[in-house]
């Protein structure tokens, strides 16, 4: 398995066959031989599309998929599926179809509309779960549904609901709701429903009382709750309340220590300098202190305790989104790329800020600290393997919105990291397709799919060898997809930084 540095260096070429460099983001798209036999590329819902002679993962070889009005209306052996008159037909002999496309289960999107939303479907990611919802995301979703913006299907959380004081409350406005007791927690859930949120996002500093109130009120309001497991709440209890998913591996690492009670007391003693001006500065201070506690948890890892907890998560149907991408970038900084072709698809003012931000997060690390942090990361991979062994449903998510994670591209790297953790390729594909689609309630007949030049079951990196994409009934063949990627690169190159300055990326790995 390649390192993340190597993966980033080659993924743009794998994903599109066209290397659009930062120096020349509008590089000429290579000529391709059209694979269609009738009509034009970019077919919109309304007409019928037939994708013929492809291998459909999970169904077999030489299959045809019929699409009409944004729905899949039929599948079967190519010799047995009648193609209606006037159908736009694409011969996909030798190609592999991932039905439903990929689903990204943990993202935070803020940035140019002409850049971020299109990058997901152009990388085969046809649905995303937005983990810090705002009116902007609802606006994007409305535009996508109306056909005014190329983007994925969006499932959107509430604002973060956290305890007092929240690490993110200083300068994030009403995007973080601080609650101190059960009444304010219930009120926050009702407000989340009124805002149109699809689910409630819980966070790390909630008290047990407030968390229990959120879980109960969410059930009353017909919403699910998902997110972090609060530092003061046992994970088993969060699972028992019906928390839909636990994000990241931090809480799980602490809960698998034989000295969990002592570990939690150490966490409670961590203090943040109130004089720090921004939420990111507060987070960075807390982040640097927490590694010592995590190291103690790794040193006191308890196999029996771990298996009992993970078996309970599996029995309750609690999902885990490991977000190895962000853990890797923060804990294997020696493998961070100094540049990547992927960066051409984001504004330079954003990507150029990442090294400075990462330096503030890692400031003061000694050689011993670095060695221990590498060990912590390896332990996270072990926990992922143990979760899989126990039958806990893992979902692929990246925490895109943090540095060094480019929308759409990052999910393919997450799949590589899950394989590196020891998961079979078929289960990694399940974590990025069927499993999250079922959790999010996406319709089985939605006209979303990913067409690949090579079989991802033999090598997970083949998910990056994208031939074409069908998103909500619109078929983007190779040439159209590369043209649109070039458009995104041009938009990124001309993007201006926000008037209020460059905001530090949200990082919620803890």
Secondary structure per residue as TSV (DSSP state, phi and psi in degrees):
chain	resnum	aa	ss	phi	psi
A	1	X	-	360.0	133.2
A	2	X	-	-71.9	157.2
A	3	X	-	-74.9	165.9
A	4	X	H	-62.6	-36.0
A	5	X	H	-59.0	-46.1
A	6	X	H	-67.3	-38.1
A	7	X	H	-63.4	-44.2
A	8	X	H	-64.5	-34.1
A	9	X	H	-70.0	-23.9
A	10	X	H	-113.7	-11.0
A	11	X	H	-66.0	-34.7
A	12	X	H	-63.9	-40.4
A	13	X	H	-66.0	-40.6
A	14	X	H	-65.5	-42.5
A	15	X	H	-70.4	-35.6
A	16	X	H	-129.2	-13.5
A	17	X	S	78.2	-1.3
A	18	X	-	-127.3	122.2
A	19	X	-	-93.2	104.2
A	20	X	-	-98.8	101.8
A	21	X	-	-79.8	160.0
A	22	X	S	-62.7	-31.6
A	23	X	T	-73.7	-26.4
A	24	X	T	-139.1	70.5
A	25	X	T	-65.6	-18.5
A	26	X	T	-104.6	31.9
A	27	X	-	-53.9	148.6
A	28	X	-	-60.3	135.1
A	29	X	-	-78.3	131.0
A	30	X	-	-64.0	147.9
A	31	X	-	-70.1	142.2
A	32	X	-	-129.0	157.6
A	33	X	-	-87.3	120.2
A	34	X	-	-57.2	137.9
A	35	X	-	-94.6	-5.4
A	36	X	B	-82.2	155.1
A	37	X	S	-108.7	-17.1
A	38	X	S	-146.8	159.6
A	39	X	S	61.4	-160.9
A	40	X	-	-119.4	163.7
A	41	X	S	-71.6	164.9
A	42	X	S	70.8	26.8
A	43	X	-	-53.9	128.9
A	44	X	-	-95.9	161.8
A	45	X	T	-54.2	143.0
A	46	X	T	133.8	-51.7
A	47	X	S	-88.4	170.4
A	48	X	E	-96.7	137.0
A	49	X	E	-118.2	138.4
A	50	X	E	-122.3	122.7
A	51	X	E	-104.2	112.6
A	52	X	E	-113.9	154.7
A	53	X	E	61.9	28.1
A	54	X	E	-100.1	161.3
A	55	X	E	-88.9	118.2
A	56	X	E	-96.1	118.7
A	57	X	T	-58.8	126.9
A	58	X	T	90.2	-9.1
A	59	X	T	-120.4	-38.2
A	60	X	E	132.0	-178.5
A	61	X	E	-87.6	162.8
A	62	X	E	52.6	57.0
A	63	X	E	-111.3	155.5
A	64	X	E	-119.5	139.5
A	65	X	E	-119.8	124.2
A	66	X	E	-102.4	135.7
A	67	X	E	-130.4	134.7
A	68	X	E	-151.2	137.5
A	69	X	T	52.8	41.4
A	70	X	T	73.9	13.6
A	71	X	E	-130.9	148.4
A	72	X	E	-82.6	118.9
A	73	X	E	-101.7	-10.7
A	74	X	E	-174.4	146.5
A	75	X	E	-141.7	155.6
A	76	X	E	165.1	-175.0
A	77	X	E	-63.1	137.4
A	78	X	T	-57.7	-34.8
A	79	X	T	-71.8	-14.6
A	80	X	T	-112.7	-5.4
A	81	X	-	-99.0	111.7
A	82	X	-	-70.0	136.0
A	83	X	-	-102.6	118.2
A	84	X	-	-60.3	152.9
A	85	X	T	-61.6	138.4
A	86	X	T	85.0	5.4
A	87	X	-	-72.8	139.9
A	88	X	E	-81.0	117.9
A	89	X	E	-112.1	135.0
A	90	X	E	-121.1	119.9
A	91	X	E	-84.7	113.3
A	92	X	-	-112.3	38.5
A	93	X	T	-56.1	131.1
A	94	X	T	83.3	1.5
A	95	X	-	-102.5	165.7
A	96	X	E	-124.8	129.2
A	97	X	E	-106.8	126.9
A	98	X	E	-99.3	105.3
A	99	X	E	-66.0	137.3
A	100	X	T	85.2	-12.1
A	101	X	-	70.5	-172.8
A	102	X	E	-93.8	150.1
A	103	X	E	-119.1	125.0
A	104	X	E	-97.7	114.6
A	105	X	E	-92.7	0.7
A	106	X	E	-155.2	102.6
A	107	X	E	-136.1	159.1
A	108	X	-	-135.6	107.8
A	109	X	-	-109.2	122.4
A	110	X	-	-145.6	124.9
A	111	X	S	157.1	-167.8
A	112	X	-	-63.2	133.2
A	113	X	T	-63.4	-32.6
A	114	X	T	-76.9	-6.6
A	115	X	T	-112.5	-57.2
A	116	X	H	-69.3	-55.6
A	117	X	H	-56.8	-43.9
A	118	X	H	-65.1	-27.3
A	119	X	H	-63.0	-26.4
A	120	X	H	-68.5	-61.2
A	121	X	H	-63.7	-29.9
A	122	X	H	-68.1	-13.9
A	123	X	T	-109.3	16.5
A	124	X	T	81.3	7.5
A	125	X	E	-93.9	104.5
A	126	X	E	-98.4	-5.3
A	127	X	E	-149.5	145.2
A	128	X	E	-135.7	153.0
A	129	X	E	-109.9	111.4
A	130	X	E	-82.6	119.8
A	131	X	S	-98.8	7.0
A	132	X	S	-149.3	80.1
A	133	X	-	-69.6	151.7
A	134	X	-	-151.9	166.9
A	135	X	H	-56.9	-29.6
A	136	X	H	-58.8	-42.2
A	137	X	H	-68.3	-36.2
A	138	X	H	-66.9	-37.0
A	139	X	H	-63.5	-44.6
A	140	X	H	-61.9	-43.4
A	141	X	H	-61.3	-41.6
A	142	X	H	-62.1	-40.6
A	143	X	H	-68.3	-38.4
A	144	X	H	-63.3	-46.4
A	145	X	H	-62.6	-32.8
A	146	X	T	-83.1	-2.5
A	147	X	T	78.4	15.1
A	148	X	S	-94.1	-8.9
A	149	X	S	-147.6	132.2
A	150	X	-	-78.2	122.3
A	151	X	-	-169.9	178.8
A	152	X	-	-86.4	175.4
A	153	X	E	-72.8	138.0
A	154	X	E	-114.9	130.2
A	155	X	E	-113.8	123.0
A	156	X	E	-119.9	131.2
A	157	X	E	-81.3	173.5
A	158	X	E	-73.1	179.4
A	159	X	E	-59.8	158.4
A	160	X	E	-63.7	130.6
A	161	X	E	-107.1	117.2
A	162	X	E	-134.3	169.8
A	163	X	-	-81.2	-174.6
A	164	X	S	-113.4	129.7
A	165	X	S	-86.9	144.0
A	166	X	-	-81.4	147.0
A	167	X	T	-64.5	-23.9
A	168	X	T	-107.4	17.0
A	169	X	-	-89.8	-15.9
A	170	X	S	-62.4	-44.4
A	171	X	S	-137.9	32.2
A	172	X	S	-113.8	8.1
A	173	X	G	60.3	-139.7
A	174	X	G	-84.3	11.3
A	175	X	G	-77.4	-11.2
A	176	X	E	-123.9	126.7
A	177	X	E	-108.2	116.2
A	178	X	E	-90.8	131.5
A	179	X	-	-126.5	143.5
A	180	X	-	-112.4	-18.0
A	181	X	S	-153.6	-179.5
A	182	X	H	-63.0	-45.6
A	183	X	H	-59.2	-44.8
A	184	X	H	-68.7	-30.8
A	185	X	H	-67.1	-44.8
A	186	X	H	-63.1	-39.9
A	187	X	H	-62.6	-39.8
A	188	X	H	-63.2	-37.3
A	189	X	H	-66.9	-43.3
A	190	X	H	-63.0	-39.3
A	191	X	H	-65.7	-36.4
A	192	X	H	-62.1	-42.9
A	193	X	H	-64.7	-42.6
A	194	X	H	-62.5	-28.7
A	195	X	T	-78.8	-8.2
A	196	X	T	94.0	10.6
A	197	X	-	-63.5	143.9
A	198	X	S	-83.0	-23.8
A	199	X	E	-159.0	169.2
A	200	X	E	-100.5	132.2
A	201	X	E	-98.7	115.7
A	202	X	E	-98.8	155.0
A	203	X	-	-134.8	-177.9
A	204	X	T	-71.4	-30.1
A	205	X	T	-101.9	15.0
A	206	X	-	-67.4	141.4
A	207	X	-	-77.5	157.5
A	208	X	H	-55.0	-40.2
A	209	X	H	-61.4	-48.2
A	210	X	H	-65.2	-40.8
A	211	X	H	-62.1	-46.7
A	212	X	H	-60.2	-37.7
A	213	X	H	-66.2	-39.9
A	214	X	H	-62.9	-45.5
A	215	X	H	-61.3	-44.0
A	216	X	H	-68.0	-45.6
A	217	X	H	-67.2	-34.2
A	218	X	H	-60.7	-43.7
A	219	X	H	-60.7	-42.8
A	220	X	H	-62.1	-35.1
A	221	X	H	-90.0	0.2
A	222	X	T	75.6	27.2
A	223	X	-	-114.9	154.6
A	224	X	E	-94.5	156.7
A	225	X	E	-119.7	144.0
A	226	X	E	-153.9	163.4
A	227	X	E	136.2	-139.7
A	228	X	-	-79.3	156.1
A	229	X	-	-91.7	122.8
A	230	X	-	-55.1	146.7
A	231	X	T	-59.9	-29.7
A	232	X	T	-96.5	7.1
A	233	X	S	-116.8	129.2
A	234	X	-	-60.8	139.6
A	235	X	H	-61.1	-38.3
A	236	X	H	-58.1	-38.3
A	237	X	H	-67.9	-42.3
A	238	X	H	-59.6	-41.4
A	239	X	H	-64.1	-41.4
A	240	X	H	-63.8	-28.3
A	241	X	T	-75.5	-9.4
A	242	X	T	96.0	17.3
A	243	X	-	-54.5	126.5
A	244	X	S	-67.3	-40.0
A	245	X	E	-152.5	150.7
A	246	X	E	-109.8	126.4
A	247	X	E	-96.1	137.9
A	248	X	S	73.0	178.9
A	249	X	S	-115.5	2.9
A	250	X	H	-62.4	-54.1
A	251	X	H	-63.6	-36.6
A	252	X	H	-66.1	-36.9
A	253	X	H	-63.0	-42.8
A	254	X	H	-68.8	-37.0
A	255	X	H	-75.4	-12.1
A	256	X	T	-99.1	14.7
A	257	X	B	-90.7	143.9
A	258	X	T	-70.1	-12.8
A	259	X	T	-113.4	40.4
A	260	X	H	-58.0	-43.0
A	261	X	H	-60.7	-43.6
A	262	X	H	-65.7	-39.8
A	263	X	H	-61.5	-43.3
A	264	X	H	-66.6	-35.8
A	265	X	H	-64.3	-37.7
A	266	X	H	-65.4	-38.6
A	267	X	H	-63.2	-40.3
A	268	X	H	-66.3	-22.4
A	269	X	H	-83.1	-12.9
A	270	X	-	-65.7	129.7
A	271	X	-	-120.2	147.4
A	272	X	-	-111.8	134.8
A	273	X	-	-66.4	114.6
A	274	X	T	-67.0	-14.5
A	275	X	T	-77.9	-14.7
A	276	X	-	-65.1	132.7
A	277	X	-	-80.4	-36.7
A	278	X	S	-111.8	159.3
A	279	X	H	-62.9	-34.6
A	280	X	H	-67.4	-38.5
A	281	X	H	-63.6	-39.5
A	282	X	H	-64.4	-44.4
A	283	X	H	-62.0	-44.7
A	284	X	H	-59.9	-40.3
A	285	X	H	-63.6	-46.3
A	286	X	H	-64.4	-42.5
A	287	X	H	-59.2	-42.1
A	288	X	H	-67.4	-29.6
A	289	X	H	-79.9	-26.7
A	290	X	H	-76.0	-20.0
A	291	X	H	-62.5	-33.4
A	292	X	H	-63.8	-37.2
A	293	X	H	-69.1	-41.2
A	294	X	H	-63.3	-38.1
A	295	X	H	-62.4	-40.7
A	296	X	H	-63.2	-36.8
A	297	X	H	-66.9	-40.5
A	298	X	H	-63.4	-41.4
A	299	X	H	-65.9	-23.3
A	300	X	T	-113.9	29.2
A	301	X	B	-57.9	134.0
A	302	X	-	-120.2	110.6
A	303	X	H	-62.9	-47.2
A	304	X	H	-62.2	-43.7
A	305	X	H	-61.6	-40.9
A	306	X	H	-61.7	-48.3
A	307	X	H	-66.6	-36.7
A	308	X	H	-64.4	-43.2
A	309	X	H	-65.4	-47.4
A	310	X	H	-67.3	-35.1
A	311	X	H	-62.8	-35.8
A	312	X	H	-68.9	-41.5
A	313	X	H	-59.6	-43.5
A	314	X	H	-64.0	-43.6
A	315	X	H	-63.3	-34.9
A	316	X	H	-82.1	-9.3
A	317	X	T	74.3	23.0
A	318	X	-	-77.5	125.7
A	319	X	E	-87.9	157.4
A	320	X	E	-127.4	131.8
A	321	X	E	-109.3	99.4
A	322	X	-	-66.4	-27.1
A	323	X	-	45.5	53.8
A	324	X	H	-60.6	-26.6
A	325	X	H	-56.7	-48.7
A	326	X	H	-75.9	-35.8
A	327	X	H	-59.8	-42.2
A	328	X	H	-63.1	-44.5
A	329	X	H	-67.1	-31.3
A	330	X	H	-86.0	-24.7
A	331	X	H	-114.2	-11.6
A	332	X	-	-123.5	59.0
A	333	X	G	-64.6	-19.2
A	334	X	G	-68.0	-14.9
A	335	X	G	-105.9	7.2
A	336	X	-	-68.5	136.6
A	337	X	-	-76.4	143.2
A	338	X	S	-80.1	-21.8
A	339	X	-	-159.2	160.0
A	340	X	-	-159.1	145.4
A	341	X	G	-56.6	-27.8
A	342	X	G	-63.0	-30.9
A	343	X	G	-63.7	-19.0
A	344	X	G	-65.4	-15.9
A	345	X	G	-93.6	5.6
A	346	X	S	-125.2	154.2
A	347	X	-	-59.2	141.4
A	348	X	H	-61.1	-35.8
A	349	X	H	-62.6	-22.5
A	350	X	H	-85.0	-53.3
A	351	X	H	-65.8	-30.9
A	352	X	T	-72.4	-15.1
A	353	X	T	-85.2	-17.1
A	354	X	H	-60.0	-46.7
A	355	X	H	-57.9	-39.4
A	356	X	H	-66.0	-42.3
A	357	X	H	-64.5	-43.7
A	358	X	H	-66.0	-33.2
A	359	X	H	-63.6	-37.3
A	360	X	H	-68.6	-29.9
A	361	X	H	-76.5	-30.4
A	362	X	H	-106.9	7.1
A	363	X	T	-57.9	138.1
A	364	X	T	85.5	1.5
A	365	X	-	-68.4	128.8
A	366	X	-	-87.5	174.8
A	367	X	H	-61.0	-38.3
A	368	X	H	-66.1	-41.2
A	369	X	H	-58.5	-46.6
A	370	X	H	-62.1	-43.4
A	371	X	H	-61.3	-42.3
A	372	X	H	-67.0	-39.3
A	373	X	H	-66.0	-36.0
A	374	X	H	-62.2	-39.8
A	375	X	H	-65.8	-38.3
A	376	X	H	-60.5	-43.2
A	377	X	H	-63.3	-43.6
A	378	X	H	-61.1	-35.7
A	379	X	H	-66.8	-34.9
A	380	X	H	-61.3	-42.3
A	381	X	H	-60.0	-40.4
A	382	X	H	-62.4	-41.1
A	383	X	H	-62.6	-38.5
A	384	X	H	-61.0	-44.5
A	385	X	H	-61.9	-39.6
A	386	X	H	-69.2	-38.3
A	387	X	H	-59.9	-43.7
A	388	X	H	-64.6	-43.1
A	389	X	H	-58.8	-38.2
A	390	X	H	-77.0	-9.1
A	391	X	T	87.0	14.2
A	392	X	-	-70.9	132.1
A	393	X	-	-74.7	116.7
A	394	X	B	-93.8	142.0
A	395	X	-	-121.3	142.5
A	396	X	-	-84.9	118.0
A	397	X	-	-149.7	155.4
A	398	X	-	-119.2	-20.1
A	399	X	-	68.5	29.8
A	400	X	B	-52.1	138.9
A	401	X	T	118.2	-17.7
A	402	X	S	-87.7	173.3
A	403	X	T	-68.8	154.6
A	404	X	T	65.6	17.1
A	405	X	-	-125.9	108.9
A	406	X	-	-93.3	127.6
A	407	X	T	-48.8	136.6
A	408	X	T	82.9	-58.3
A	409	X	H	-60.1	-39.9
A	410	X	H	-61.3	-33.8
A	411	X	H	-62.7	-35.9
A	412	X	H	-63.8	-35.0
A	413	X	H	-71.2	-35.4
A	414	X	H	-60.3	-39.6
A	415	X	H	-62.9	-39.2
A	416	X	H	-62.8	-40.9
A	417	X	H	-68.4	-34.1
A	418	X	H	-66.4	-38.2
A	419	X	H	-65.1	-41.6
A	420	X	H	-59.6	-32.0
A	421	X	T	-73.4	-10.8
A	422	X	T	112.9	3.1
A	423	X	-	-76.2	139.6
A	424	X	-	-62.4	148.4
A	425	X	H	-57.0	-40.2
A	426	X	H	-61.7	-35.5
A	427	X	H	-76.5	-30.9
A	428	X	H	-65.5	-43.1
A	429	X	H	-62.1	-39.7
A	430	X	H	-60.9	-38.0
A	431	X	H	-69.1	-16.4
A	432	X	T	-111.7	4.0
A	433	X	T	-134.5	-90.5
A	434	X	H	-61.8	-44.8
A	435	X	H	-61.8	-52.2
A	436	X	H	-68.4	-32.6
A	437	X	H	-61.5	-40.5
A	438	X	H	-67.5	-42.2
A	439	X	H	-61.4	-40.7
A	440	X	H	-84.9	-5.6
A	441	X	T	71.9	29.6
A	442	X	-	-71.8	139.3
A	443	X	-	-65.6	139.7
A	444	X	T	-64.7	-28.2
A	445	X	T	-97.1	17.0
A	446	X	B	-63.9	142.5
A	447	X	S	-88.1	64.3
A	448	X	-	-124.3	133.7
A	449	X	E	-163.7	163.8
A	450	X	E	-122.5	129.1
A	451	X	E	-108.2	126.2
A	452	X	E	-116.9	152.9
A	453	X	S	-81.9	-14.2
A	454	X	S	-144.9	160.8
A	455	X	-	-80.0	115.9
A	456	X	T	-71.8	-13.3
A	457	X	T	-72.7	-21.8
A	458	X	T	-91.9	-22.2
A	459	X	-	-160.7	115.8
A	460	X	G	-60.3	-24.1
A	461	X	G	-65.5	-14.7
A	462	X	G	-69.4	-12.8
A	463	X	G	-64.6	-16.8
A	464	X	G	-88.2	-8.9
A	465	X	-	-90.0	71.5
A	466	X	E	-83.5	126.9
A	467	X	E	-92.4	-48.3
A	468	X	E	-162.6	170.1
A	469	X	E	-139.8	140.3
A	470	X	E	-111.8	120.4
A	471	X	E	-128.2	114.3
A	472	X	T	51.4	40.6
A	473	X	T	87.9	-5.5
A	474	X	E	-96.4	121.7
A	475	X	E	-95.5	122.3
A	476	X	E	-108.7	101.8
A	477	X	-	-74.9	179.9
A	478	X	H	-56.3	-47.9
A	479	X	H	-65.3	-42.2
A	480	X	H	-65.8	-40.5
A	481	X	H	-63.6	-43.6
A	482	X	H	-66.5	-35.5
A	483	X	H	-63.7	-42.6
A	484	X	H	-69.3	-36.2
A	485	X	H	-61.5	-39.6
A	486	X	H	-63.9	-37.4
A	487	X	H	-62.1	-42.0
A	488	X	H	-63.4	-42.6
A	489	X	H	-61.9	-40.0
A	490	X	H	-65.3	-42.5
A	491	X	H	-63.8	-39.1
A	492	X	H	-64.6	-40.9
A	493	X	H	-66.2	-27.3
A	494	X	T	-101.6	1.8
A	495	X	-	-68.8	138.5
A	496	X	-	-99.3	144.3
A	497	X	-	-64.7	154.7
A	498	X	-	-61.7	150.7
A	499	X	T	-61.9	-27.2
A	500	X	T	-87.2	3.5
A	501	X	-	100.2	171.6
A	502	X	-	-80.5	119.8
A	503	X	-	-81.8	140.2
A	504	X	-	-64.9	145.3
A	505	X	-	-67.6	149.2
A	506	X	-	-70.6	132.8
A	507	X	-	-130.5	118.4
A	508	X	-	-127.4	32.3
A	509	X	-	-64.5	-15.0
A	510	X	-	-121.8	360.0
